[in-house]
Amino acid sequence: MKRNGIHHKRSGERPGELESEPSGAQVLSGTGASRERAGALHNESRSHQDHSRDTAAQRTAHSRARLVKMVCAGGALLGFSADLAASPGESPPEGKSEAKAGRARLVHQQRGMFGLVVVTEEDNGLRTLRFGIGGPRQSVVRPGYPRELVLRYTRATMLGLALVPAPQRVLVVGLGGGSLPMFLRSVFPLVQIDAVDIDPVVIEVARRFLGFREDPFLRSHAVDGRRFVETAPAAAYDLIFLDAYSAEAVPVHLATREFLLAVLRATHPEGLVVSNLWGPSMNPLFGPMLRTYQAVFADLYLVELAGVENRIVLASARVLGLHSASFTQVAAETSRRLGLAFDLGAIVAEGFRRPDWTSAQEAVLRD
């Protein structure tokens, strides 16, 4: 579930869901050294513009073939078809399929507050939002089908609906492609939903290319996520989803004790906070982040998914006393009651647990 709700530098991101790309994707764009090499090839091609048309075409084809090989070897994350590799600027009118990925075409790219906001489309109709060419997936949607949550971590966040079965107001911090608020809107058409993203370009792109639609009950806010939370009325929201990422991680100021106290204040006493964090192999602050949640909230649970680095945190202002067996039943019944296409009970059975706190020496993060 994902994007930043606060000021910081962004260059490519790994939030939404952090897991390996499907092996079938063909790659033609990368980051770091791969981009520099791509630029060198582009300059090399331009230096021969005075050659004949046929020779230029041959050189272009040769350069693209070399680019494909280089970037594939470099382990880039984004698949573009060869005819789009050299398309600059904004193209005409991401993230991930459970099935094998096909070739992805560039739909749109636009400069946002922190870099390029990129949308691609696979042969199967799935559209992916990325921050930067070659950046990991932020959101994956099938426009017009809001009930289809493609990324597994987004499905896991809906365990919040098993603990708050009839929310009246919901807050989503980190809009991305809009998959979470659009799903919630389809399930609860009369619930008030606020979706916050600091970058107005992300909101615009979600509207134009990813099926994000506002109405009197679903509103977007182009504002700093922390500022929005800190100015929200007390006990305003039954469910708060925290899915804001920078290019590299959860912004630390969206994980400090002071911020989480503001989140707690904005959460109804019977409500729940659902947060998407990276796990310890990609996030050196995972332990302190989890310790900080524990210092603020009365009860805390984790959901882990095999093969995915995301960790879903369920945090409550009251003690819930959840046990895996009984929660599995409640979650499965929630899927049946809401007519969901995925089994929340199976998600609980796969990776639901209470965090082990064998080392209370983890530091609490502070501003």
C-alpha positions as CSV (number, residue, x, y, z in Angstrom):
1,M,0.0,0.0,0.0
2,K,2.3,3.3,-1.9
3,R,4.1,7.6,-1.1
4,N,5.2,10.4,1.0
5,G,3.0,12.4,3.2
6,I,5.7,14.9,4.3
7,H,8.5,16.9,2.8
8,H,11.7,15.0,1.8
9,K,13.7,14.1,-1.2
10,R,12.4,11.3,-3.4
11,S,14.2,9.4,-6.1
12,G,12.6,6.1,-6.9
13,E,10.9,4.3,-4.1
14,R,10.3,0.9,-2.8
15,P,7.2,1.1,-0.8
16,G,3.9,-0.1,-2.0
17,E,5.0,-3.7,-2.0
18,L,8.6,-4.6,-1.9
19,E,9.1,-8.0,-3.5
20,S,10.9,-9.4,-6.5
21,E,9.5,-8.5,-9.9
22,P,7.9,-11.3,-11.9
23,S,10.6,-13.1,-13.9
24,G,8.7,-12.6,-17.2
25,A,9.1,-8.8,-17.3
26,Q,11.4,-7.5,-20.1
27,V,13.6,-4.7,-18.8
28,L,14.6,-1.6,-20.5
29,S,15.2,1.0,-17.8
30,G,17.2,1.2,-14.7
31,T,18.7,3.4,-12.0
32,G,22.2,4.6,-11.0
33,A,24.9,3.4,-13.3
34,S,22.5,2.0,-15.7
35,R,21.0,5.4,-16.3
36,E,24.4,6.9,-16.9
37,R,25.3,4.2,-19.4
38,A,21.9,4.8,-21.1
39,G,22.7,8.5,-21.4
40,A,26.1,7.7,-22.9
41,L,24.5,5.5,-25.5
42,H,22.0,8.2,-26.3
43,N,24.8,10.8,-26.8
44,E,26.8,8.3,-28.9
45,S,23.7,7.9,-31.1
46,R,23.3,11.7,-31.5
47,S,26.9,12.2,-32.6
48,H,26.2,10.3,-35.8
49,Q,23.1,12.2,-37.0
50,D,24.9,13.3,-40.1
51,H,25.1,9.7,-41.4
52,S,22.7,8.2,-43.8
53,R,19.1,7.4,-42.6
54,D,19.7,3.7,-43.0
55,T,23.0,3.8,-41.1
56,A,21.4,5.9,-38.3
57,A,18.5,3.4,-38.0
58,Q,21.0,0.5,-37.7
59,R,23.0,2.3,-35.0
60,T,19.8,3.1,-33.1
61,A,18.7,-0.5,-33.2
62,H,22.1,-1.6,-32.1
63,S,22.2,0.9,-29.2
64,R,18.8,-0.2,-27.9
65,A,19.8,-3.8,-28.1
66,R,23.0,-3.0,-26.0
67,L,20.9,-1.0,-23.6
68,V,18.5,-3.9,-23.0
69,K,21.4,-6.3,-22.3
70,M,23.1,-3.8,-19.9
71,V,20.1,-3.0,-17.9
72,C,18.9,-6.6,-17.6
73,A,22.4,-7.4,-16.3
74,G,22.1,-4.6,-13.8
75,G,18.9,-5.9,-12.3
76,A,16.6,-3.0,-13.1
77,L,13.1,-3.2,-11.9
78,L,10.9,-1.9,-14.6
79,G,9.9,-3.5,-17.9
80,F,9.4,-1.3,-21.0
81,S,9.0,-2.4,-24.5
82,A,11.9,-1.5,-26.8
83,D,10.0,1.1,-28.8
84,L,9.4,3.2,-25.7
85,A,12.9,3.2,-24.2
86,A,14.0,6.5,-25.9
87,S,10.7,8.3,-25.6
88,P,11.4,11.5,-23.6
89,G,9.0,13.8,-21.8
90,E,5.3,13.2,-21.3
91,S,3.9,10.3,-23.3
92,P,0.3,9.9,-24.4
93,P,-2.7,8.9,-22.6
94,E,2.1,0.2,-11.9
95,G,1.4,-2.5,-9.5
96,K,2.0,-6.0,-10.1
97,S,0.1,-9.0,-11.3
98,E,0.0,-12.2,-9.4
99,A,0.4,-13.8,-12.8
100,K,3.5,-13.6,-15.0
101,A,4.1,-10.0,-16.1
102,G,4.2,-9.1,-19.7
103,R,5.8,-6.2,-21.6
104,A,4.9,-2.8,-20.1
105,R,4.3,0.3,-22.1
106,L,4.9,3.8,-20.9
107,V,1.5,5.5,-20.4
108,H,2.6,8.8,-18.8
109,Q,5.5,10.5,-17.0
110,Q,5.3,13.9,-15.3
111,R,7.6,15.8,-13.1
112,G,6.3,15.9,-9.5
113,M,7.6,17.6,-6.4
114,F,10.3,15.0,-5.8
115,G,11.0,13.7,-9.3
116,L,9.3,11.8,-12.1
117,V,5.9,10.2,-11.5
118,V,5.6,7.3,-14.0
119,V,2.6,5.2,-15.1
120,T,3.0,2.0,-17.2
121,E,0.6,-0.5,-18.4
122,E,1.0,-4.3,-18.9
123,D,-0.6,-6.4,-21.6
124,N,-3.2,-7.6,-19.1
125,G,-4.4,-4.1,-18.4
126,L,-2.8,-3.5,-15.0
127,R,-1.4,-0.1,-14.5
128,T,1.6,0.6,-12.2
129,L,2.6,3.9,-10.5
130,R,6.3,4.3,-9.9
131,F,8.4,7.2,-8.7
132,G,11.2,7.5,-11.2
133,I,12.0,5.4,-14.3
134,G,12.9,2.0,-13.0
135,G,11.6,2.7,-9.5
136,P,9.8,-0.1,-7.6
137,R,6.0,-0.2,-7.6
138,Q,4.0,2.2,-5.6
139,S,0.6,1.1,-6.7
140,V,-0.9,-1.3,-9.1
141,V,-4.5,-1.0,-10.3
142,R,-6.9,-2.1,-13.0
143,P,-8.8,1.1,-13.8
144,G,-12.5,0.6,-13.4
145,Y,-12.1,-2.4,-11.0
146,P,-11.6,-0.9,-7.5
147,R,-12.4,-4.2,-5.8
148,E,-9.2,-5.8,-7.3
149,L,-6.4,-5.2,-4.9
150,V,-3.4,-6.5,-6.8
151,L,-0.5,-6.1,-4.3
152,R,-0.7,-8.6,-1.5
153,Y,0.2,-6.0,1.2
154,T,-2.8,-3.9,0.2
155,R,-5.1,-6.9,0.8
156,A,-3.4,-7.5,4.2
157,T,-4.2,-3.9,5.3
158,M,-7.9,-4.7,5.0
159,L,-7.6,-6.8,8.1
160,G,-8.5,-3.5,9.7
161,L,-12.1,-4.1,8.5
162,A,-12.2,-7.3,10.6
163,L,-11.5,-5.2,13.7
164,V,-13.5,-2.1,12.8
165,P,-16.5,-3.7,10.9
166,A,-18.5,-0.5,10.4
167,P,-16.2,2.5,10.1
168,Q,-17.8,5.9,9.6
169,R,-14.7,8.0,8.8
170,V,-11.4,6.7,7.3
171,L,-8.1,8.4,6.7
172,V,-5.5,7.2,4.2
173,V,-2.0,8.9,4.4
174,G,-0.1,8.3,1.2
175,L,-2.4,8.2,-1.9
176,G,-0.1,6.7,-4.5
177,G,-2.4,5.3,-7.3
178,G,-5.4,5.5,-5.0
179,S,-6.0,1.7,-4.7
180,L,-6.7,1.8,-1.0
181,P,-9.2,4.7,-0.9
182,M,-10.9,3.4,-4.1
183,F,-11.3,-0.1,-2.6
184,L,-12.7,1.3,0.6
185,R,-15.1,3.5,-1.4
186,S,-16.4,0.5,-3.3
187,V,-17.0,-1.5,-0.1
188,F,-18.4,1.4,2.0
189,P,-20.0,3.9,-0.5
190,L,-21.4,6.2,2.3
191,V,-18.3,6.3,4.5
192,Q,-16.3,9.5,4.6
193,I,-12.8,8.9,3.3
194,D,-10.0,11.4,3.3
195,A,-6.9,10.6,1.2
196,V,-3.8,12.7,1.8
197,D,-0.7,13.1,-0.4
198,I,1.8,15.9,-0.3
199,D,2.3,16.0,-4.0
200,P,-0.5,17.4,-6.1
201,V,1.0,15.8,-9.2
202,V,0.5,12.3,-7.7
203,I,-3.2,13.1,-7.1
204,E,-3.6,14.4,-10.7
205,V,-1.9,11.4,-12.2
206,A,-4.0,9.1,-10.1
207,R,-7.1,10.8,-11.4
208,R,-6.1,10.9,-15.0
209,F,-4.5,7.5,-15.5
210,L,-5.3,5.2,-12.5
211,G,-9.0,5.4,-12.0
212,F,-9.0,7.5,-8.8
213,R,-12.4,9.2,-8.5
214,E,-13.6,11.7,-5.9
215,D,-17.1,12.3,-4.8
216,P,-18.9,13.9,-1.8
217,F,-17.7,11.0,0.4
218,L,-14.2,10.5,-0.9
219,R,-11.9,13.6,-0.9
220,S,-8.2,14.1,-1.6
221,H,-6.0,16.6,0.1
222,A,-2.7,17.8,-1.3
223,V,-1.0,18.5,2.0
224,D,1.8,17.4,4.2
225,G,0.5,14.1,5.9
226,R,1.8,15.0,9.3
227,R,0.3,18.5,9.2
228,F,-3.0,17.0,8.2
229,V,-3.0,14.5,11.1
230,E,-1.8,17.0,13.7
231,T,-4.7,19.4,12.7
232,A,-7.4,16.7,12.6
233,P,-10.1,16.8,15.2
234,A,-9.7,14.5,18.2
235,A,-11.1,11.0,17.7
236,A,-12.0,11.9,14.1
237,Y,-11.3,8.6,12.4
238,D,-12.3,5.0,13.0
239,L,-9.6,3.7,10.7
240,I,-6.3,5.3,9.8
241,F,-4.1,3.8,7.1
242,L,-0.4,4.9,7.1
243,D,1.1,4.0,3.7
244,A,3.4,7.0,3.1
245,Y,6.9,6.4,1.7
246,S,9.7,8.4,0.3
247,A,12.0,7.1,-2.4
248,E,13.9,5.0,0.1
249,A,11.7,4.3,3.2
250,V,9.0,5.5,5.5
251,P,10.0,9.1,6.3
252,V,11.3,9.0,9.9
253,H,9.2,12.0,10.9
254,L,6.1,9.8,10.1
255,A,7.3,7.2,12.6
256,T,8.3,9.2,15.6
257,R,6.6,9.1,19.0
258,E,5.3,12.7,18.5
259,F,3.7,11.8,15.1
260,L,2.2,8.6,16.4
261,L,0.8,10.4,19.4
262,A,-0.9,12.8,17.0
263,V,-2.2,9.7,15.1
264,L,-3.5,8.2,18.3
265,R,-5.3,11.5,19.2
266,A,-7.0,11.5,15.8
267,T,-8.1,7.9,16.1
268,H,-11.5,7.0,17.8
269,P,-11.0,5.1,21.1
270,E,-12.6,2.1,19.4
271,G,-10.7,2.6,16.2
272,L,-7.5,1.1,14.7
273,V,-4.3,2.3,12.9
274,V,-3.0,0.1,10.1
275,S,0.6,0.9,9.0
276,N,2.7,-0.5,6.2
277,L,6.4,-0.8,7.1
278,W,9.4,-2.4,5.5
279,G,10.9,-5.3,7.4
280,P,14.3,-5.5,9.0
281,S,16.2,-6.7,5.9
282,M,15.5,-3.5,4.1
283,N,14.8,-1.1,7.0
284,P,17.5,-0.7,9.6
285,L,15.0,1.3,11.7
286,F,12.4,-1.4,11.7
287,G,13.1,-2.4,15.3
288,P,12.9,1.2,16.7
289,M,9.8,1.9,14.6
290,L,8.0,-1.1,16.0
291,R,9.3,-0.2,19.5
292,T,7.9,3.3,19.0
293,Y,4.5,2.0,18.0
294,Q,4.5,-0.1,21.2
295,A,5.4,2.9,23.3
296,V,2.3,4.8,22.0
297,F,-0.4,2.2,21.5
298,A,-2.0,-0.2,24.0
299,D,-2.0,-3.2,21.7
300,L,0.1,-4.1,18.7
301,Y,0.1,-6.9,16.1
302,L,2.2,-7.8,13.0
303,V,1.2,-9.4,9.7
304,E,4.0,-10.9,7.6
305,L,3.6,-12.3,4.1
306,A,6.0,-14.8,2.5
307,G,8.3,-13.3,-0.1
308,V,7.3,-9.8,0.6
309,E,9.3,-7.3,2.7
310,N,6.3,-5.4,3.9
311,R,5.2,-5.7,7.5
312,I,1.6,-4.6,8.3
313,V,1.2,-3.2,11.8
314,L,-2.2,-3.2,13.5
315,A,-2.2,-0.7,16.4
316,S,-5.0,-0.1,18.8
317,A,-5.6,2.4,21.6
318,R,-7.2,-0.4,23.7
319,V,-6.2,-3.9,24.5
320,L,-7.7,-6.3,21.9
321,G,-6.3,-9.6,23.2
322,L,-6.3,-11.2,19.8
323,H,-5.4,-14.8,19.2
324,S,-4.5,-16.3,15.8
325,A,-7.2,-19.0,15.8
326,S,-10.1,-16.9,16.7
327,F,-8.9,-13.9,14.6
328,T,-8.6,-16.2,11.6
329,Q,-12.3,-17.0,11.9
330,V,-13.3,-13.4,12.3
331,A,-11.2,-12.4,9.4
332,A,-12.6,-15.1,7.1
333,E,-16.2,-14.1,8.1
334,T,-15.3,-10.5,7.2
335,S,-14.4,-11.5,3.7
336,R,-17.7,-13.4,3.3
337,R,-19.7,-10.6,4.8
338,L,-18.2,-7.9,2.5
339,G,-18.1,-10.2,-0.5
340,L,-14.3,-9.8,-0.9
341,A,-12.4,-11.6,-3.6
342,F,-9.7,-12.6,-1.2
343,D,-9.7,-14.5,2.1
344,L,-8.6,-12.4,5.0
345,G,-8.6,-15.5,7.2
346,A,-5.8,-17.0,5.0
347,I,-3.8,-13.8,5.5
348,V,-4.1,-14.1,9.3
349,A,-3.2,-17.8,9.2
350,E,-0.1,-17.1,7.0
351,G,1.6,-14.4,9.1
352,F,-0.3,-12.9,12.0
353,R,1.5,-12.6,15.3
354,R,2.2,-10.4,18.3
355,P,5.7,-8.9,18.1
356,D,8.3,-10.5,20.2
357,W,10.0,-8.0,22.5
358,T,13.0,-9.9,23.8
359,S,15.1,-6.7,23.5
360,A,13.3,-3.7,25.1
361,Q,16.5,-1.7,24.5
362,E,15.4,-0.7,21.1
363,A,15.3,3.1,21.0
364,V,12.0,5.0,20.7
365,L,12.1,7.4,17.7
366,R,11.6,11.0,18.6
367,D,11.6,14.3,16.6
